[in-house]
Amino acid sequence: MPLVTWLSFPIAVLAFSRLPFLTSAFALQFVSPSVVARRYNYLCSRSLATATVPLVVRAVENSDGSSTESECILTYVVTGTGRGNKVTMTNNNGHEMVTDIPKKYGGNESAPTPVETLLAALIGCIQSTGMYVARSMAPRILVDRIEFDLKAQRDGRAPLEMPLEKTPELTVRPTRVFGTATVYQRNGEPIAPEQLQLLGTQTEARCPVSNLMQDSGCAMDIDWIDGSAT
């Protein structure tokens, strides 16, 4: 039989009127707490939190105390059709994405390149992860926006190496991502250096796309800047 661990989330008193499925004891029993966590994060992002009380969520664990991994795995689905060098893709929510390559490589430059799309995915992932980290800090960083200026580098010769029967000796993947992430608070107040460092470090450590790229050997060199100082 699985053991049960009680996990506590702080949540605003205002939030309870927006969570009709709470019991009188403010306790929920879920196989997975992800629904409540998403709702909590949404409420925090809307600045509804004015005072905190414990919200209790029940999560299933294995008999050895470890989490039930199958309940935590996220699956992403993208389907696509390629014609020439242009690919049109759709995710399971119906959102469409398109990639193409420059004309000098045989494309039509009708859409971002796959590597540019990777860089865009990194920015999107850092933004969403950064918002979570910022509102989870104590004290919170009340982020108004993050402005990104990132560049990626790779060796363009590597994919073209011959003969085709031999794996390229040059590095094919992007080797470096560098640039800036400038953070602006809603109130225009400066961000303490130690807070900004924590925000940057933990955002990059928790961002799945950043982890994927760093694990491949790509160097990540992003400077986190306080927008109030610019």
Secondary structure, 3 states (H helix, E strand, C coil): CCEEEEEEEEEEHHHHCCCCCCCCCCEEECCCCHHHHHHHHHHHHCCCCCCEEEEEEEEEECCCCCECHHHCCCCCCEEEEEECCEEEEEECCCCEEEECCCHHHCCCCCCCCHHHHHHHHHHHHHHHHHHHHHHHCCCCCCEEEEEEEEEEECCCCHHHCCCCCCCCCCCCCCCEEEEEEEEEECCCCCCCHHHHHHHHHHHHHHCHHHHHHHHCCCEEEEEEEEHHHC
